[in-house]
Amino acid sequence: MRRALDFGLRALRPRTVLALLGWSVPEMLATALSGVAVARAVDTGFLAGRPDIGLAWLGVLAAGAVAAAVGTRQVYRRLGDLAEPFRDTLVRRVVDGALRRGVRGLRDDGAIARLTHQVEIARDTFAGLVMVIRGFLVTVVGAVVGMLSLAPAVAAVVLPGFALGVGAFVATLGAAAQRQRAYVRTDEELSVRAAAALHGVRDVVARGAEEHTAATVDAAVADHASAERALARVAAARAVCLAVGGWFPLVALLAAGGWMARRGLSAGELVGGLTYVLTALQPALASLIRGMGGGGLRFVVTVERILESAERRPGPGTTHRAGQVPRSPRATRGGPSAATSSVPLLVARNVSFSYGPHAAPVLRNLDLDLDTGAHLAVVGPSGIGKSTLAGLLCGLIRPDAGEVLLRGVTVTALSARQLATQRALIPQEAYLFTGSLWDNLTYLRPRATTREVRHAVRAVGAAPLVERLGGCRAVVRPEDLSAGERQLVALARAYLSPAPLAVLDEATSYLDPAAERRAEEAFASRPGALVVIAHRMSSAMRARRVLVLDGADVQLGDQDEVLARSPLYRSLVGHWWEPPRSSRGAPGTSTGDLTVPEPSPLRSS
């Protein structure tokens, strides 16, 4: 809380603050004049039988209100001089933080939300807080000056209760900020768990996991409800503060009215004192509690989240751990040095990951070695974490525990340029840009020769597409190509890259089975290692090793080993495959003692 408040205080520009205070003087004078004008209108006007004088004093009160309105208008006109620079500062923090993580090859999925949503919330609440606090101070100072000039005894009766209510409210702000943070965390957790349950509802029903899934969501609902009840208790405490600071002075003034009248307090002065309480102090405190209790808490929580995200540094992956091979000076240009060639291409040790501190782990204590020439398929039901595993292996996601080493170097310690030379990740939705087909193909290897490009295009089966488009120098627009055609271009680009590790994350999902097989076999024969997030079971059966994700537990081995150990894999194989038929013309392609029918897709994670 203190961090966000300090950041907001540093955003207050002295010249703009002085201008705001200067234009607040008419409002302050109008507040100070209100009780005095009412008292004089009563004592010297209406009670004295001179209604003209009473109306004249009320006219003075109206003139003061007009002057206050002019000042308030000028205040709002200058409010942008504080709010917009504050917004620009936050935008720079968000963009700088996202760029720092980007050049290190780290994903920042929340940067867009922070830039388009959270920054605007912070800007609006900052401006609101400035106006609320300014209005409170102006009103209180004006009321105190007016009461002291009207009758010091009125101030002595009113101000202690008012000060007690303000102090009690300020004391609740720390606890309220903690409750607001807890509410935001539980709301996000509930959204994540509910979305995961809905996304994988067919798998949940198919595996009979309805009770477990419901219990998981129920726990998130219970946490969210508990956090909301805690917020409600804080709101109730704020109501008590308003009663003490806003209504107790009124009761005290009425109770002491007879005593003060016997000591010379006039009826007009008593009514003037009531005017200060009812039209100044009580509304000012209510506005402060409403503004600080609502917008103030949103400001604190939002700004703290923005600052934490913007200043987050790469974690332990940037330092060398025990057994890790340090990067040589040459690694800054071409990736890890050749001295690491004796270690496996990719190593994962005790890798665990979950989406949030209270979420169930997606992976737990995963160990994996991939040597040059490895061909691994990753299999599992929808939403189980296959794409998450791909992000961990490629350095896009940092594990909660353990480490992933690429040629002996922690993968998250490599810069984006180094990662591009060591691993190629092809997602389901292939990215192309408007320009020549040549530029799209050679993006990861700008100095590729014509012969190398043609070989890559033929290897993945993209030659007919290139010929139809008019050759490698033709200009293409992504929207003019189908999803499958974009995938072919992306596959050729990845095949041409110098990266020894290729990860196909549903990268052939829009291709027909024959085209998929050709592309995967091309990558399997390419120097390096291949990891395939299986879209069809035929992809898994072509791999030399299979990794089955079943909750946070995994099974790893060759086809026979995984079939023997994993009921889930046996179920998947039994669903998509059938024993070979002895009759001629039986559909499918024989592979050992299994026959491949026309493959059907597995849903992506």
N, C-alpha and C positions, 0 to 999 in steps of 0.2 A: 504493500500500500504506500509506504513512504517513497519507494522508488518512483512510482507513477506520479505522486504529488510533486516530488522534486523536479521531475521532467516537465510537468505542467507549469511550475513556478518559473523555471528557466525560460519558458516560452513567453513569459510576460515581458513585453518590451516597455521600458520605462516611459518613453515619450507617449506611447499609445495609452498606457495606464494613466498617466497624468491628464491626458485629454479626456479620458472617460470620467475621471474624478472631477475635472473642471466642469464638464457638462452635467454632472450629477448634483452640483451645488443648487440649481433651481429646485430640483426635486427634494433635496434636503431642507431647504428653506420653506418649501410648501408644507412639508411634514411638521417642521417646528412651529409653523404659523397656525396649523389646523386647530389644535386645542386652545391656543390663546384666542384665536378669532371666535371660536364657539363660546368661550367663557365671557369675552367682552360683549358678544351679541346677546347673551342671556342677562348678564348683570347690568350693563349700561343701556341695553336696548329693550328687550321684551319685558323683563321684570320691572324695569323702571318706567314702563308705559311709553317708551319711545321705539315703536316698531321700525321707524325709518333708520335709526342708528343700528338696530339689530340687523336689518337687511343690508346696511352698508358694510357691516363687518362680514356678513356672509358673502357679499360681493368681493371683499378682499380675499376671502377664502377661495372663491371661484377663480379669481385672477391668479392666485398662487398655483392652482391646479393647472391652468393653461400654461403658465411658465414651466411647470414641471413636465408637462407633455412635450413642450418644445425641446427641453433638455434631454428627455428620454429618447426622442426621435434622433437627436444628434449622437447619442450613445450607440444606438443600433447601427447608425451609418458607419461608425468607426469600429464596430465589433469585428468586421472582416479583417481589419489590420492585425488582429491577434489570431483569429481562427485560421485564416488561409496560410500564413507562414507556418503555423503549428501543423497543419495538414501536410504541407510540403516537406517538413522535417520528417514526419512519420513515413511518408512515401519514400524518401531517400533511404531511411533505415530499412524498410522492407525490401526495396530493390537491391541495395548493397548486400544485405544478408543473403538474398536468393542468389545473387551473382557469385558471392564467395563460395556458397555450397555448390553452385553449378560448375565452377571451374575445377572443383575437386571431384566432380563426377557424382555428387550427391543430389538426390531428388529433393524437391521442396514442394510437395503437393498442396500445401496450405498457403503458398505465397499469393496466389490469385485471390483467394478468399480474404486474406489480410489486406491486399491492395484495394479491392473493390468494395469490401463490406466493412471490415473492422476499422480501417482508417476513417471511413465516413462516420461510423459510430463515434469514434474518438473525437473527430473534429466537431460534430454536433454537440456531444455532451460537454466538451471543453467550453464551447461558446455558451452553452446553457449554464454551466457552473459559474463562469465569469459574471453572467447577468444575475444569477441568483445571489451570489456572495456580495456583489456590488449593491444590489437592491437591499439586501439585509443590512449591510453596514450603513448605507445612506439613511435608511428608514430609522434604524436604532439611534444613530447619532442625532438625527433631526428630532426624534421623539424625546430623547434625554435632554437635549438643549431646551426644547419647548417646555417640558415639565419643570425643569429647574427655573426657568424664567417665569412660569405660571405660579407654581407653589412647590417649593422643595419638599414639603411633607408628602405630596403626591408621589414624587419620585422615590422617597424613602419607603413607601408602602408597596409600590408596584415593582420596582427593579429587582429586589431579592428573589422573588418567585420566578420572574422572567429569566434571571441569570441561572437559577437552579435548573430550569427546564432546558436551556441551551447547553449547559454543562453536561447534563444527563444524556442528551442526544449525541453530543460529540463523543462521549464515552462509549456509545454503542457502535460507532462507525467501524472500529477494528473487527469486532465480532461479525458485524454485518458483511464486511468485505470477505471474511473467511466463508461465511454461509453462501455468499454469491458465487465464489470460486467453486465450492463443492457442488452447488446447483448446476453450474456450467459443465463441470466434469461429468456428473452423473447423467446430464442430458445428452452429452456426446456419447457416453458409453451405452446408453439405452438406444440411441439411434444406430450405433454400430451393430449391436447385438440383434436388434429387430431387423435391420436390413440383411444381415447375414442369414437369419432364420428364414426370411421371406425368399431370399435369393436361392437358398438351397432346400426349399420346402419339398421338392420331389425326392431329393436324396434322403431327406429326413424321414419321409413316409416310407420310402423303399427299404430303408435300413431299420425301421421300427424305433427311431430315436425321438419320437414325439415328446415323451415325458422328459427326457434329458434336455431337449431344446427348450421346452416350455419352462423348465426349472431355471435354465440359464437366463432366459428373458425375464422371468418373474423376479429373479434376484436383482436385475438391473432396474426393473420397475420399482421394487421395494426401496432400493437405494435412492432413486430419483424422488420417490414420494417422501422419504425421510428428509432429504435435502430441502424439498419444498415446504415441509412442515417447519423446519428450522428457520427458513426465510419468513414464514408466517409469524413465528414467535418474535422475530426481530421487528416485523411490522407492528405487532402489538405493543412492543416496547416503545416504538416511536410514537404511537398514539398516546401512551402514558406521558411521554416527554412533552407532547403538545398540550396535554391537559394541565400539566404542572406549570409550563412556561406561558401558556396562553390564557387559560381560564382561571387559574389560581390568583393571578394579580387582579383580575376583575372582581372575584369574590372578596379578596382582601380589601380592595378599595371600597366596595359597597359596605363591607362590615365595619370599616373604620370611618365611614362617612359621618356618622353622628358625632363621634369623638372629635374629628377634625373640624366639624361645623361649630362645636362648642368652643373651639380655640381660634375661631375667626375665618375658617374656610368658607367661602361663599358658595352658593348653589352653582353659579356659572363655572367656578374653578373645579368643582366636583364633576360637572358635566364635561368640562375640558379634559380632565384626567381620564374619564371614561372614553372620550374620543381618542386619546392617544393609545389606550389599550385596545379598543375595538377596531380602529381603522389603521393602526400603524404596527404596534408590536405583535399582536396576535396574527394578522395576515403575514407579516414578515417571517415569523417563526414557522408558520405552516408552510410557506413557500420554501424556506430553507430545508425543512425536514423532507418535504416532497422532492425537492431538487437534489439534495445530497443523498437521500436514501434511495432514489431511483437512478437518475442520470449520473450521480457521483459514483455509485458502485459500478455501474456499467463502464464509466470512464476508467476507473482504477483497474478493473479486471481486463478490459480490452487493451489498454496501453501496456500493462505488464506483459500480456501475451505477445504483443507486437515487439516489445523490447527484448524479451527472452528469445523469441525466434530470430530476430535480427542479429543478436549478439552471440548466438549459439555457435560454438566452434566445433570442428571435427573432433571426435572423441578419441578413445584410446587407440583407434586404428592408425593415427598419425604417428605413433611412437613405436619403436621396435620392441617386440616382446621376446621372451625367452624362446630360443629356437628359430627366430625369424631372421631371414637373411637380409641384411641392410642393402639399400640401394647404392649402387656405385655412382660416381659423378656422371657417367654416361647415361644413367637411367633417366635423367631429366629430359633427354632428347629422344631416346629410342626405347624407353621402357626399361625393365629390369635387365641387368647386364647378362652377358653370356655365362658368367660364373655361376648363375643359378640354374643352368641347363640340366644339372644332375638331379634336381629335385623334381617331383611330379608337377605336371602342368598346372593342376588345380587341386588344392587341399582344403577341405572344410573340417574343422576340429571343434567338437562340442558346441555346435551352433544351435542357439535357441532364439526364438523370436515370437513376440506376441504384439497385437495392436493395442497397446495401453497397459498400464500397471495391473489392472484388475481383469484383463481379458484372458481367456484360455489360450495357452500357447499354440501357435500354428506349427512350429517345429520345436523339438526338444532334444538337445544333445546329439545333433546329427554329425556323423563322421562320414567323409566322402573323399576318395582319392581318384583323380582322373589323370592318366598318363597320356602321352601322345599316342594317337590311334584309337582312343576310347570312343565308344558309341553308346550313350546312355539315354534311355527313355524314362520319362517321369510320368507316372500314371496315378490317377486318383479321381474321386467323384468331384462334381462341381463345387467350387468354393472351399476346397480342402487346403489350398495354399500352394498350388503348383507355380503360379505366376509369382507369388511371393518368394518362393525358392529361387526362381530365375533372377529376380531382382537382387537377392542376397549374393548369389554366385557372381553376378555382374557388377557388384559394387553400387547398385542404385539404392539399396536399403542396408542400413547398419544393423548387425545382429545385436540382440540384448546381451548375449553372452557368447563366448567362443570367438573364432575368427575364420575368415576365408582368405587363403593365400593363393595368389596367382604368380606362378614361377617364384615362389618363396617370399613374395612381398604381400603385405596386407592389402587386399583389393581396394578398401576404402581410403588407403593412403595414396593411391595413384591419382594423378590429375586426369582431367577429361581427355587431354591429348594422349596421355600414356595409355589410358584405358582403351582408346580407339585403336591402338596398335596391338592390343593384347586380347581383346574379346569383342565379338560382334553379336549383339542381341537383336533379333528380328522379331518384333511383336506381331500380333494378329493384324492390327491396323497399320499397314505399311505407309510410311511417310515419303512422299515425293514432293518436289517443288517445281514450279513452272520454269522451264528452261530446256536446254538440249538434253536429249537422252544420254549423251556422253557424260555430261556433267553429273547427272543423277547416278550413273553407273560408277563413275570414278571418284565419287565424293570422299570415300574412305581411302582411296589410293590415287591421288591426283596425277602421279607420274606413270601410271599404267600405260603399257604399249597397246597398239591396236590389236596385236596378236593375243595379248593377255585378256583384253576385253572380250574379244570374239570367243575365246576358249571358255570364259566364265558364262557367257550368254548361252553357248551350246550346252555346257555341262548341266545347267539347271533347267534346260528346256525352254528358254525364252527366245530362241532364234526366230521362230515363226512370228512372234509378236514384234520383234525388232524389225524384221523385214516388212511387216504390214505397216508399221509406223513410218517407214522410209529410211531406215538405217540409224546408226548410232548418233548421227549429227542432227537428226530430226528434233524439232521442238515439240515438247509434250506439255500438256496441262493435266494435273491430277484428276480434275473432274471429268475429263474426257475418257478416262480409263476405268474399267471395271475393277472391283475389289481384287479379283484373281490376277488381273494384269498388273496391278500395282504390286501385288505380292511377288510376282515373277521378277519385276525390276528390282525390288528390294532384296530378293534372294541372290540375284546376280551381283548386286553391289556388295553384299556380305561375303559371297564366295570370292570376290576379287580382292577383298580387304586383306591386309597382312596379318590380321589377328589369328593366332593359332586356335583359339577357343571360339566355337560358334554355338549359340544358344537359339534354337528355334522355338519361340513361345507361341504356339498355334499359328506359326508363320505360313502354313500351307492349308489353312482351314477353308479357303475359298477355291482351292484347286481340286480337280477331280482326282480319284485315287491313283490313276496312272501317272499323272503329272506330279502328284505328291511323292510317289515312290521314286521317280527319277530325280527329283530335287534332293530328297533325303540321301539317296545313294551317292549322289555327287558330293554332298558335304561329308558323308562317311568316308569317301575315298580321298578327300582333301587332306593335306598334311595338318595335323593338329588333333583336336578332340571335338566331338559333337554331342550336345545335349538337346534332346527333343522333348518338349512338353507335348505329350501325345494327344492328338485330336481324334485319331482313329486307332483302334486296337492293332491295325496292320502296322502302324508306326512302331508300336511297342514290340511287336513280334520280330521286326527287322533288326532291333537293337541287340548288341552283344550283352548288355546288362540292363536291368530294369530296376527302377526305384519306385516303390509303391508307397504313396502317402495315404495313411489311414488314421485320421486324427493327428495327434502330435507324434505318433509312432510311425516308423518306416521299416520297410523290408527292402533289402538290396541284395542283388545277386544275378546270376544268369537265369535264363528262362526256367530251367528245371528247378533251380533252387527256390525261386520266387513262387513258382506254382506249388511247390511242396509246403512252403511256410506261410503263404498269404491266402487266407480265405477270400479276401476281397479280390485279389488278382484272379483266383480261380473262378470267382463269380463273373468278373468282367470277361475273362476268356470264354467261359461257358456261354455267355450271353451273345457274344459276337462271332464265335467260332463253332465249328461242328466237325465231327470225325470225317475223314476222307471216305468218299464213296467209291465202291469198286466198279460201279457201272460207268461206261464210256459217256463222255459228254457232261460229267458232273461239274457243276459250276465251281469256280474257285481255283486257286493255285496251290498245289501241294507244297507244304513246308514241313518236312519231317513227318511227324504223326498228326499234324494239324493241317486243316485246309482253310484257306482264306476265302470266304465268300465276298460278295461285294461289300466293302467295309462301310460301316455307318459311323457317324461322328459321335465322339464323346463330348459332352459340354465342357466349355472352358471354365477355368477358375478365375 
